[in-house]
Amino acid sequence: MASKASKEIMKEINEKLLLRAIYESDGIDRASLAKMTGLSPATVTKVVGDLIEIGLVEETGVADSTGGRKPILLNVRPGKSCVLGLKIGVGYLDYSLTDLSGSVLASERKLMENTVPEEVVSATGEILAKWSDLIGERLLGIGIAVSGIVDSLRGVVKNSFLLDWKDVPIARMISAGCAAKTFVMNDVDSFALAQFWKGNVDNHKNCVFITLGIGIGGAVAIDGKLHLTGAGSGEFGHMTIEHNGNLCTCGSRGCLEAHASFEALARKLFSITASNELKELYSSVRATETSEIHFLKRALEIDRASAESVFDQYATDIGIALKNLVNIFAPDYVLIGGEALEFSALFLEKSIDYAKKNAFSSLADAVKFDTDRIGEKAWTLGCIYRVIESELFTVGK
C-alpha cells in the first residue's frame, strides 16, 4: 500500500514539474523537457501523453531540426480553464476573467458606496452568473487582491485600514457563496507577482515595488522570489517621514501615507487654495480613488500654482521613501506603480532624483528605477497567477 501511494506521489510530482516547465516556456519539445527536468525520456513521454489526453497540454508546432525529425513543440492549452480575479478597492470592485495564459476574456468595474464583505460576496456571485456562458465548467478558482495585512494561508484579511476590515474570512465567504476555490493576497503582493509574470522585471533578483494612490503599499522580492510573511512586511506607507506629523488611519503619526495619500494631497490643496470653486468641490470628495483623482485633476485646471506646490512637496515625500527603501534593501530594481502615475509629470523625476542624490554612498547607482506598464489589470493578474500556480503546479492540490 505504501509503495502504491509513493508511486502516486511521484507521478504527481513529475506531472507538476513538467507542467510548470511547459507553462513557463514558449513552446518546448519532449527531449528538451527531459534535459531540463532530469526525467527520463520515457517518463516525459508518458506524462506528457497523459496531459495531452486530459486536454491540459497540446502540440502546437515544430522546432528547427538539428538532424532527423523536427521536434514537436508543446504548450499548455490556455482555454482548458479560466480564473476570476478580483481587486477590492476603496469604493470599487475590479473583476477580470482570464484564460490560463492571462488573456482577459471579460472585465468589469463595480462602483460601491461602502465596500463591505457581504456586498463583495453578493457582487461576485452576480459577476459569475453574468459570465456563466464564458466560464461554463472551466473555473479553476478565484483570486482576490485586497489592501492591508492578509493571512493568505487562511484567506483572512487581518486588518485593512483603508477598507475598515478586521479579521474578515473573505476567502471562506466567497468560496461558500460561489462554490469555487478562493485565494487571497495583499494587493501589492498581487501587483508585484503580476510584474514577474507579465511585466518587465526580467532577470532582476532583488526588487522593491511601491504603489502610490489612495493608499501607499509595497512588496519586496529577494533572490527573485516575493518575500511573503503574512505579517504586513510591505507596509511602506507606514514608514515615518515626519515626527509627530499627520494622524494616520493606522493610529500612528507622521506616516508616509498620512502625508502623501490622495486624501492628504486633497486636504493640503483645500488648506492653501484661495479658489472658492475648489473649496466647494473639496466638500464632495468621498475618500474614493475616483473622487480624489477627479479633485486633483480639477485643481490643476482651477488653481495650478497651488496644485503644483502640493505636488512639489509630494515629490520630496516620495523621494524620501525611495531613498529609505534603497538604503534598507539595496535593490537592483525599483518599480513604481499605482494611480498616482496619472500625475507622474509633476513628481516622478524629482522623486527619483532625490533618492539617487541622498541614498547612502553609491547604493542608488546600480538601481534601475522603472514604472508599471501593465496598468490596472496588474492588481488582478497577480492573484490570478496565484490560483494557477497553486492548482496546476503545487503538489497535493
Phi, psi and chi 1 to 4 in degrees:
 res  aa     phi    psi   chi1   chi2   chi3   chi4
   1 MET       -  -42.5 -171.5   65.7  120.5      -
   2 ALA   -64.6  -38.5      -      -      -      -
   3 SER   -63.7  -41.1  176.5      -      -      -
   4 LYS   -64.5  -42.2 -177.7  178.2  179.4 -178.8
   5 ALA   -64.0  -40.5      -      -      -      -
   6 SER   -63.0  -39.0  -63.1      -      -      -
   7 LYS   -64.6  -39.7  -73.2 -179.1  179.7  178.8
   8 GLU   -65.8  -39.9  -71.2  -60.8  -43.4      -
   9 ILE   -65.9  -43.1  -68.4  171.4      -      -
  10 MET   -63.9  -39.3 -174.2   56.2   63.9      -
  11 LYS   -61.3  -42.8  178.4 -176.2  176.2 -177.1
  12 GLU   -67.0  -41.0 -176.1 -176.6    7.7      -
  13 ILE   -60.1  -45.9  -69.0  171.7      -      -
  14 ASN   -63.3  -40.8  -68.9  -18.6      -      -
  15 GLU   -63.7  -46.9 -179.7 -178.2  -80.9      -
  16 LYS   -65.5  -39.3  -57.8  -64.8 -172.5 -177.4
  17 LEU   -61.7  -47.3  179.4   64.7      -      -
  18 LEU   -69.3  -38.4  -72.0  169.2      -      -
  19 LEU   -63.7  -42.2 -167.1   54.5      -      -
  20 ARG   -64.0  -42.3 -177.3 -173.2  -75.4  -86.5
  21 ALA   -63.0  -40.4      -      -      -      -
  22 ILE   -67.6  -43.1  -65.0  168.6      -      -
  23 TYR   -62.7  -41.1 -174.4   84.4      -      -
  24 GLU   -82.9   -5.3  -68.3  179.6  -11.8      -
  25 SER   -98.5  161.6   70.4      -      -      -
  26 ASP  -101.5   59.6 -174.0   19.2      -      -
  27 GLY    92.0  120.3      -      -      -      -
  28 ILE  -144.7  144.5 -171.1  169.1      -      -
  29 ASP   -95.0  168.9   61.9   87.7      -      -
  30 ARG   -63.1  -41.6  -69.5  168.6  175.7   82.1
  31 ALA   -63.2  -41.1      -      -      -      -
  32 SER   -66.1  -36.0  -62.9      -      -      -
  33 LEU   -62.4  -41.5  -81.8  172.5      -      -
  34 ALA   -62.6  -43.8      -      -      -      -
  35 LYS   -65.5  -41.2  -69.9  178.2 -177.1  177.2
  36 MET   -68.0  -41.6  177.6 -174.1  -65.5      -
  37 THR   -94.4  -18.2   61.4      -      -      -
  38 GLY    81.5    4.3      -      -      -      -
  39 LEU   -80.3  155.3  -61.4  175.4      -      -
  40 SER   -70.6  151.1   69.7      -      -      -
  41 PRO   -55.0  -36.3  -27.9   36.3      -      -
  42 ALA   -66.3  -41.2      -      -      -      -
  43 THR   -65.7  -42.8  -62.6      -      -      -
  44 VAL   -60.2  -46.7  170.1      -      -      -
  45 THR   -59.9  -43.6  -62.2      -      -      -
  46 LYS   -66.4  -49.2  173.6   65.6  170.9   66.4
  47 VAL   -66.8  -42.8  174.1      -      -      -
  48 VAL   -61.2  -39.7  167.3      -      -      -
  49 GLY   -59.7  -41.4      -      -      -      -
  50 ASP   -65.2  -40.5  -67.9  -18.2      -      -
  51 LEU   -67.7  -34.9  -67.3  171.5      -      -
  52 ILE   -67.9  -39.8  -70.4  174.4      -      -
  53 GLU   -62.6  -37.1 -173.3  175.1  -18.1      -
  54 ILE   -86.5    0.2   64.0  174.2      -      -
  55 GLY    84.4   12.5      -      -      -      -
  56 LEU   -88.7  -27.7 -166.2   48.7      -      -
  57 VAL  -122.5  147.5  168.8      -      -      -
  58 GLU  -138.3  154.2   59.7 -174.8  -10.8      -
  59 GLU   -85.6  127.3  -64.1  177.3  -22.3      -
  60 THR  -119.8    1.7   55.7      -      -      -
  61 GLY   156.9 -166.8      -      -      -      -
  62 VAL  -128.1  152.9  -65.9      -      -      -
  63 ALA   -99.8  167.5      -      -      -      -
  64 ASP   -63.7  141.1  -67.1  -25.2      -      -
  65 SER   -92.3  143.3  174.1      -      -      -
  66 THR  -100.7   12.9   56.0      -      -      -
  67 GLY   135.3  127.4      -      -      -      -
  68 GLY    87.8 -156.6      -      -      -      -
  69 ARG   -63.9  145.7  -78.0 -173.9  171.8 -175.9
  70 LYS   -73.5  130.2  -69.2 -176.2  175.7 -178.0
  71 PRO   -67.9  142.2   21.0  -29.2      -      -
  72 ILE   -88.0  130.6  -62.2  172.2      -      -
  73 LEU   -87.3  146.0  -62.8  175.7      -      -
  74 LEU  -119.1  145.7  -55.3  163.2      -      -
  75 ASN  -143.9  154.4  -83.8  -68.8      -      -
  76 VAL   -69.4  136.8  169.1      -      -      -
  77 ARG   -80.0  109.4 -171.2  159.9   70.4   87.5
  78 PRO   -63.4  -29.1   18.4  -29.2      -      -
  79 GLY   -83.3    0.5      -      -      -      -
  80 LYS   -61.5  -39.5  172.8   64.7  176.1  176.2
  81 SER  -139.9  168.1  -61.6      -      -      -
  82 CYS  -135.9  161.0   56.2      -      -      -
  83 VAL  -133.6  138.7 -177.0      -      -      -
  84 LEU  -100.1  125.9 -179.1   68.7      -      -
  85 GLY  -110.6  142.3      -      -      -      -
  86 LEU  -135.6  124.4  164.4   60.5      -      -
  87 LYS  -103.7  118.2  165.0   66.5  161.0   73.6
  88 ILE   -92.2  109.8  -56.4  175.2      -      -
  89 GLY  -109.0  179.0      -      -      -      -
  90 VAL   -80.8  104.2  179.4      -      -      -
  91 GLY    90.8    6.7      -      -      -      -
  92 TYR  -158.6  160.1   71.3   90.2      -      -
  93 LEU  -125.8  128.7  -56.9  175.3      -      -
  94 ASP  -108.8  120.6 -100.5  -12.8      -      -
  95 TYR  -110.7  139.6  -69.7   95.4      -      -
  96 SER  -136.4  132.5  -66.9      -      -      -
  97 LEU  -110.6  123.9 -178.1   71.4      -      -
  98 THR  -128.4  163.6   77.2      -      -      -
  99 ASP   -86.6 -172.0   63.3   16.3      -      -
 100 LEU   -69.9  -16.5  -66.2 -179.9      -      -
 101 SER   -87.7   -6.1   72.4      -      -      -
 102 GLY    90.1    3.0      -      -      -      -
 103 SER   -70.2  130.9  -64.7      -      -      -
 104 VAL   -77.9  123.9  177.4      -      -      -
 105 LEU   -92.9  -32.5  -53.9  174.0      -      -
 106 ALA  -161.0  152.3      -      -      -      -
 107 SER  -151.3  153.2   62.4      -      -      -
 108 GLU  -161.0  142.7 -176.7  171.3  -42.6      -
 109 ARG  -110.8  128.9  169.2  170.7  -76.4 -155.0
 110 LYS  -109.4  123.3  -76.0 -179.9  172.2  -75.0
 111 LEU   -85.4  138.3  -61.3 -179.7      -      -
 112 MET  -134.7  139.8  -51.9 -176.3   75.9      -
 113 GLU   -67.7  -45.0 -173.8   68.5   26.3      -
 114 ASN  -133.9  123.9  -64.5  -59.5      -      -
 115 THR   -88.2   79.6  -44.8      -      -      -
 116 VAL   -97.2  149.8  -62.4      -      -      -
 117 PRO   -54.7  -43.7  -28.2   35.8      -      -
 118 GLU   -63.2  -36.0  -68.8   75.9   14.7      -
 119 GLU   -72.6  -31.6  -69.7 -173.5   15.5      -
 120 VAL   -64.4  -43.6  172.9      -      -      -
 121 VAL   -61.2  -45.7  173.5      -      -      -
 122 SER   -63.1  -45.3  176.9      -      -      -
 123 ALA   -63.8  -36.8      -      -      -      -
 124 THR   -67.1  -39.5  -56.7      -      -      -
 125 GLY   -61.5  -39.2      -      -      -      -
 126 GLU   -65.6  -40.1  -68.9  171.3    4.7      -
 127 ILE   -64.5  -44.8  -78.1  -71.4      -      -
 128 LEU   -61.9  -38.4  -72.2  171.1      -      -
 129 ALA   -67.4  -40.3      -      -      -      -
 130 LYS   -64.6  -37.1 -178.9  177.0 -179.9  178.1
 131 TRP  -100.6   18.9  -67.2  -17.1      -      -
 132 SER   -60.2  -34.5   59.4      -      -      -
 133 ASP   -67.5  -35.0  -71.5  -17.0      -      -
 134 LEU   -71.9  -36.7  -83.5  172.5      -      -
 135 ILE   -81.6  -46.7  -64.2  170.0      -      -
 136 GLY    58.3 -129.1      -      -      -      -
 137 GLU  -103.4   22.1  -59.3  -62.9  -40.2      -
 138 ARG  -100.9    4.1  -58.7 -177.9  -59.0  137.8
 139 LEU   -69.9  114.1 -172.3   62.9      -      -
 140 LEU   -78.4  -32.0 -170.9   65.3      -      -
 141 GLY   166.3 -180.0      -      -      -      -
 142 ILE  -122.5  131.5  -61.6  172.2      -      -
 143 GLY  -112.4  133.1      -      -      -      -
 144 ILE  -120.2  131.5  -60.3  172.9      -      -
 145 ALA  -112.3  127.5      -      -      -      -
 146 VAL  -146.0  145.5   58.3      -      -      -
 147 SER   -72.1  155.7   67.2      -      -      -
 148 GLY   105.1 -167.5      -      -      -      -
 149 ILE   -87.4  120.1  -60.3  173.2      -      -
 150 VAL  -121.7  131.4  176.8      -      -      -
 151 ASP   -92.9   95.9 -177.9  -20.0      -      -
 152 SER   -67.5  -31.5  -65.9      -      -      -
 153 LEU   -65.2  -40.0  -69.3  177.8      -      -
 154 ARG   -95.6   -9.6  -64.8 -167.2  -57.6  128.8
 155 GLY    72.0   34.5      -      -      -      -
 156 VAL  -116.5  132.3  174.4      -      -      -
 157 VAL   -84.2  105.0  179.1      -      -      -
 158 LYS   -72.9  -39.6  -65.3  168.8   70.4  175.3
 159 ASN  -162.8  115.8 -156.4  -28.0      -      -
 160 SER  -121.1  103.5  176.0      -      -      -
 161 PHE   -64.5  -37.0  -63.9  112.0      -      -
 162 LEU   -66.2  -38.6  -71.4  177.8      -      -
 163 LEU   -91.5  -12.0  -63.9  174.3      -      -
 164 ASP    62.6   43.5 -164.9   24.5      -      -
 165 TRP  -107.7  139.9  -73.9   15.3      -      -
 166 LYS  -142.3  125.4 -169.6  165.7 -175.0  176.8
 167 ASP    53.3   49.9  -64.7  -37.2      -      -
 168 VAL   -97.5  116.9  176.1      -      -      -
 169 PRO   -81.6   63.5   31.5  -34.3      -      -
 170 ILE   -63.9  -32.1 -168.4   64.1      -      -
 171 ALA   -64.0  -46.1      -      -      -      -
 172 ARG   -64.6  -39.1  177.8  175.8   57.2   77.4
 173 MET   -64.7  -44.7  -65.7  171.2   68.5      -
 174 ILE   -67.2  -45.2  -66.5  -77.5      -      -
 175 SER   -61.1  -41.8 -175.5      -      -      -
 176 ALA   -67.3  -37.5      -      -      -      -
 177 GLY   -78.0  -25.1      -      -      -      -
 178 CYS  -120.9   -1.5  -56.3      -      -      -
 179 ALA    53.3   48.4      -      -      -      -
 180 ALA  -142.4  144.4      -      -      -      -
 181 LYS   -60.8  133.4  -74.0 -170.3  176.6 -178.7
 182 THR  -130.0  135.3  -55.2      -      -      -
 183 PHE  -123.8  145.1  -58.3   81.7      -      -
 184 VAL  -125.3  137.2 -176.0      -      -      -
 185 MET  -133.0  153.9  -64.4 -178.1   71.8      -
 186 ASN   -58.6  140.5  168.7  -88.1      -      -
 187 ASP   -65.1  -33.1   56.8   -6.1      -      -
 188 VAL   -77.7  -29.3 -172.8      -      -      -
 189 ASP   -62.9  -40.7  -71.6  -22.1      -      -
 190 SER   -63.4  -44.9  176.3      -      -      -
 191 PHE   -57.5  -45.0  172.5   89.0      -      -
 192 ALA   -66.9  -41.2      -      -      -      -
 193 LEU   -62.5  -36.2 -169.0   56.2      -      -
 194 ALA   -63.3  -34.1      -      -      -      -
 195 GLN   -66.5  -36.5  -56.6  -58.3  -34.4      -
 196 PHE   -68.8  -35.8  -80.9  101.8      -      -
 197 TRP   -79.9  -47.2 -172.0   25.8      -      -
 198 LYS  -124.8   -0.2  -63.0  -69.5 -175.9 -179.2
 199 GLY   -99.0 -152.5      -      -      -      -
 200 ASN  -117.9   32.3  -63.6  -61.4      -      -
 201 VAL   -66.9  -29.1  177.8      -      -      -
 202 ASP    54.7 -127.7  -63.2  -39.1      -      -
 203 ASN  -100.1   15.8  -63.9  -41.4      -      -
 204 HIS   -68.1  139.0  -64.4  -73.0      -      -
 205 LYS  -102.6  -46.1  -65.2  -66.5 -174.9 -178.7
 206 ASN  -108.0  105.4  -59.9  -49.4      -      -
 207 CYS  -125.0  147.0  -48.2      -      -      -
 208 VAL  -121.6  132.9  166.8      -      -      -
 209 PHE  -119.1  130.0  -54.7   86.3      -      -
 210 ILE  -132.5  133.8 -176.5  168.5      -      -
 211 THR  -117.6  137.4   55.8      -      -      -
 212 LEU  -121.9  132.8  -48.8  171.2      -      -
 213 GLY   175.4 -132.2      -      -      -      -
 214 ILE   -64.3  -28.5 -167.8  168.9      -      -
 215 GLY  -130.9  176.1      -      -      -      -
 216 ILE  -129.5  122.1  -65.2  174.1      -      -
 217 GLY  -129.7  173.4      -      -      -      -
 218 GLY  -156.4  166.1      -      -      -      -
 219 ALA  -150.5  157.2      -      -      -      -
 220 VAL  -131.5  136.5  178.2      -      -      -
 221 ALA  -114.5  129.9      -      -      -      -
 222 ILE  -118.0  123.3  -59.5  171.4      -      -
 223 ASP    54.3   40.6 -162.4   22.6      -      -
 224 GLY    82.1    4.3      -      -      -      -
 225 LYS  -125.8  138.4  -65.7 -177.6  179.0  179.0
 226 LEU   -61.6  136.7  -80.1 -178.3      -      -
 227 HIS   -88.0  102.6  179.5   57.8      -      -
 228 LEU  -115.7  119.6  -57.3  174.0      -      -
 229 THR  -116.5  -16.0   66.9      -      -      -
 230 GLY    75.3   10.6      -      -      -      -
 231 ALA  -126.6   26.0      -      -      -      -
 232 GLY    76.1   39.6      -      -      -      -
 233 SER   -71.1  -11.2   58.3      -      -      -
 234 GLY  -113.2   28.1      -      -      -      -
 235 GLU   -81.3   64.2  -67.4  -64.1  -25.9      -
 236 PHE   -63.5  -28.1  -61.4  161.7      -      -
 237 GLY   -64.4  -13.1      -      -      -      -
 238 HIS  -112.1   20.1  -61.5  -74.2      -      -
 239 MET   -74.1  145.6   70.0  170.9   79.2      -
 240 THR   -83.7  128.2  -59.2      -      -      -
 241 ILE  -116.6   -8.3   63.4  165.6      -      -
 242 GLU  -149.7  121.2 -176.5  175.6  -38.1      -
 243 HIS   -62.2  129.2  172.7   63.5      -      -
 244 ASN    56.1   36.4 -157.4   31.6      -      -
 245 GLY   -81.3 -152.7      -      -      -      -
 246 ASN   -59.0  146.4  -65.5  -16.3      -      -
 247 LEU   -71.2  130.9 -179.5   64.7      -      -
 248 CYS   -99.3  161.6 -175.6      -      -      -
 249 THR   -62.8  -21.9   54.6      -      -      -
 250 CYS   -79.7   -9.2   73.3      -      -      -
 251 GLY   101.9  -14.0      -      -      -      -
 252 SER   -88.0  178.3 -175.6      -      -      -
 253 ARG  -123.7  147.8  -75.4 -169.9  174.6  -86.2
 254 GLY    80.8   11.1      -      -      -      -
 255 CYS   -65.3  150.7  -66.8      -      -      -
 256 LEU   -53.5  -43.3  175.4   65.0      -      -
 257 GLU   -64.6  -32.5 -166.8  167.5  -72.2      -
 258 ALA   -70.2  -19.8      -      -      -      -
 259 HIS  -109.7  -19.0  -71.8  -96.7      -      -
 260 ALA  -133.9   17.8      -      -      -      -
 261 SER   -79.5  166.4   65.1      -      -      -
 262 PHE   -58.3  -38.8  -80.5  170.7      -      -
 263 GLU   -63.2  -40.2 -169.9  -83.5  -27.4      -
 264 ALA   -66.1  -40.3      -      -      -      -
 265 LEU   -63.7  -43.6  -61.6 -173.3      -      -
 266 ALA   -62.8  -41.0      -      -      -      -
 267 ARG   -65.2  -40.6 -172.9  175.3   62.7 -109.4
 268 LYS   -62.9  -42.1  -72.0  176.7 -173.8  177.2
 269 LEU   -61.4  -43.0  -91.4  166.3      -      -
 270 PHE   -59.8  -37.6  173.1   77.1      -      -
 271 SER   -75.3  -23.4   68.5      -      -      -
 272 ILE  -109.6  -17.9   67.3  171.8      -      -
 273 THR   -73.9  148.0 -174.7      -      -      -
 274 ALA   -99.7    1.5      -      -      -      -
 275 SER   -82.1  117.8  167.4      -      -      -
 276 ASN   -64.9  -34.3  -70.2  -31.8      -      -
 277 GLU   -62.2  -42.0 -178.8 -177.2   -3.8      -
 278 LEU   -71.1  -38.4 -161.4   54.8      -      -
 279 LYS   -63.8  -38.9  -73.8 -176.7  178.5  -66.9
 280 GLU   -68.0  -40.0 -174.6  175.7  -21.1      -
 281 LEU   -63.9  -34.8 -178.5   60.3      -      -
 282 TYR   -60.7  -33.1  177.7   77.3      -      -
 283 SER   -64.9  -16.2   65.8      -      -      -
 284 SER   -96.5   -2.6   66.8      -      -      -
 285 VAL   -70.1  131.3  174.0      -      -      -
 286 ARG  -119.8   35.5  -71.2  -70.1  179.9  -91.1
 287 ALA    51.4   41.4      -      -      -      -
 288 THR  -125.9  154.1   64.4      -      -      -
 289 GLU   -58.2  -41.9  -73.4  170.2   11.5      -
 290 THR   -64.8  -44.1   50.4      -      -      -
 291 SER   -71.8  -36.4   67.4      -      -      -
 292 GLU   -72.4  -38.9  -71.5  172.2   -8.2      -
 293 ILE   -62.4  -43.2  -71.9  173.2      -      -
 294 HIS   -59.9  -43.0  173.8   69.2      -      -
 295 PHE   -63.3  -44.7  176.3   79.4      -      -
 296 LEU   -64.5  -38.5  -66.2  173.0      -      -
 297 LYS   -66.0  -42.4  -74.0 -179.8  175.5  178.0
 298 ARG   -67.3  -34.9  -72.5  -69.1  -68.3  140.3
 299 ALA   -62.0  -38.5      -      -      -      -
 300 LEU   -65.4  -27.3  -74.9  164.4      -      -
 301 GLU   -84.1  -39.0  -64.6  170.5   -3.2      -
 302 ILE   -86.0  -43.4  -63.4  169.5      -      -
 303 ASP  -141.5   72.5 -175.1    0.4      -      -
 304 ARG   -62.4  -36.6 -170.2  170.1 -175.1   89.2
 305 ALA   -60.3  -45.8      -      -      -      -
 306 SER   -66.9  -41.4  -66.5      -      -      -
 307 ALA   -62.3  -43.2      -      -      -      -
 308 GLU   -66.1  -34.0  -72.7 -177.4  -15.6      -
 309 SER   -63.3  -43.0  171.6      -      -      -
 310 VAL   -65.5  -41.9  166.2      -      -      -
 311 PHE   -70.3  -26.5  -87.1  104.8      -      -
 312 ASP   -63.0  -44.8  -83.2  -16.7      -      -
 313 GLN   -66.7  -38.4 -178.7   58.2   49.8      -
 314 TYR   -58.4  -43.8 -179.2   74.5      -      -
 315 ALA   -58.2  -41.2      -      -      -      -
 316 THR   -67.6  -44.5  -60.1      -      -      -
 317 ASP   -59.9  -45.0  -68.8  -20.8      -      -
 318 ILE   -68.6  -36.5  -60.3  -55.8      -      -
 319 GLY   -60.0  -42.6      -      -      -      -
 320 ILE   -60.2  -43.6  -69.3  170.3      -      -
 321 ALA   -61.9  -45.3      -      -      -      -
 322 LEU   -63.1  -41.8  -66.5  176.4      -      -
 323 LYS   -58.8  -47.3  169.0 -151.1  162.1 -178.7
 324 ASN   -59.6  -42.9  -70.0  -19.4      -      -
 325 LEU   -66.2  -39.8  -65.6  172.1      -      -
 326 VAL   -64.1  -44.2  168.3      -      -      -
 327 ASN   -63.8  -38.0  -74.7   -7.3      -      -
 328 ILE   -78.9  -45.1  -67.4  167.4      -      -
 329 PHE  -101.8  -16.0  -65.7  105.1      -      -
 330 ALA    45.8   55.1      -      -      -      -
 331 PRO   -77.4  164.3   32.1  -35.9      -      -
 332 ASP  -101.2   -5.0   48.5   35.5      -      -
 333 TYR  -149.2  129.9 -177.7   81.5      -      -
 334 VAL  -125.4  122.3  172.9      -      -      -
 335 LEU  -112.2  130.5 -177.7  110.0      -      -
 336 ILE  -111.1  129.6  -58.5  158.3      -      -
 337 GLY  -141.2 -170.9      -      -      -      -
 338 GLY   103.6  172.3      -      -      -      -
 339 GLU   -65.4  -22.1  -60.4   77.8   12.2      -
 340 ALA   -65.3  -16.0      -      -      -      -
 341 LEU   -64.3  -16.5  -71.5 -176.8      -      -
 342 GLU   -60.2  -24.3  -72.8 -161.4   43.9      -
 343 PHE  -111.6   22.8  -53.2   99.1      -      -
 344 SER   -57.9  -32.7   60.0      -      -      -
 345 ALA   -63.0  -20.5      -      -      -      -
 346 LEU   -91.4  -13.0  -63.3  166.6      -      -
 347 PHE  -147.0  -28.3   76.6   91.1      -      -
 348 LEU   -62.0  -49.6 -170.5   59.1      -      -
 349 GLU   -62.6  -40.1 -174.3  175.5  -13.6      -
 350 LYS   -63.9  -40.5  -63.4  173.7 -173.8  175.6
 351 SER   -64.4  -45.7  -63.0      -      -      -
 352 ILE   -65.6  -40.9  -67.0  172.1      -      -
 353 ASP   -61.2  -41.3  -76.3  -14.7      -      -
 354 TYR   -61.1  -45.9 -177.1   96.3      -      -
 355 ALA   -62.5  -42.5      -      -      -      -
 356 LYS   -65.5  -40.2  -73.4 -180.0  175.5  179.2
 357 LYS   -75.9  -26.2  -70.2  174.6 -178.6  175.2
 358 ASN  -110.5   -5.9  -67.9  -79.2      -      -
 359 ALA   -65.3  154.6      -      -      -      -
 360 PHE   -64.0  130.1  179.5   73.8      -      -
 361 SER    49.7 -126.0 -172.9      -      -      -
 362 SER  -108.1   21.1   58.6      -      -      -
 363 LEU   -58.3  -34.2  -79.7  179.0      -      -
 364 ALA   -83.6  -10.4      -      -      -      -
 365 ASP   -62.1  -37.7  -68.2   -7.7      -      -
 366 ALA   -95.3    3.6      -      -      -      -
 367 VAL   -81.7  132.2  178.5      -      -      -
 368 LYS   -94.3  116.0  178.1  179.8  179.3 -179.5
 369 PHE   -91.8  131.1  -71.5   89.5      -      -
 370 ASP  -139.5  166.3 -158.1    0.0      -      -
 371 THR  -123.7  153.6   55.1      -      -      -
 372 ASP   -61.8  131.8  170.0   42.1      -      -
 373 ARG  -114.1   -3.5  -65.6 -177.4 -179.8   87.2
 374 ILE   -79.7  -40.2  -59.5  175.2      -      -
 375 GLY    91.9 -156.6      -      -      -      -
 376 GLU   -58.9  -30.5  -72.5 -175.0   -2.0      -
 377 LYS   -68.5  -15.0  -69.1  -64.3  178.6  -75.7
 378 ALA   -59.5  -33.4      -      -      -      -
 379 TRP   -64.5  -34.9  -59.4  100.4      -      -
 380 THR   -94.7  -28.3   53.1      -      -      -
 381 LEU   -62.3  -35.8  -79.9  174.1      -      -
 382 GLY   -63.8  -46.5      -      -      -      -
 383 CYS   -73.3  -23.8   58.4      -      -      -
 384 ILE   -66.4  -44.0  -75.5  169.9      -      -
 385 TYR   -64.0  -35.0 -178.0   79.2      -      -
 386 ARG   -58.5  -40.7  171.8   72.9 -180.0   87.6
 387 VAL   -64.5  -47.1  174.7      -      -      -
 388 ILE   -59.8  -46.1  -66.5  169.6      -      -
 389 GLU   -62.4  -43.4 -176.7  176.9   51.7      -
 390 SER   -69.2  -43.8  176.9      -      -      -
 391 GLU   -83.0  -28.1  -66.0  -56.6  -66.0      -
 392 LEU  -104.5  -29.8  -64.1 -171.9      -      -
 393 PHE  -114.6   -7.5  -51.6  142.5      -      -
 394 THR   -99.1  125.2  -56.8      -      -      -
 395 VAL   -68.3  137.1  175.3      -      -      -
 396 GLY   100.6   -2.2      -      -      -      -
 397 LYS   -91.1      -  -69.4  -66.0  179.8  179.3
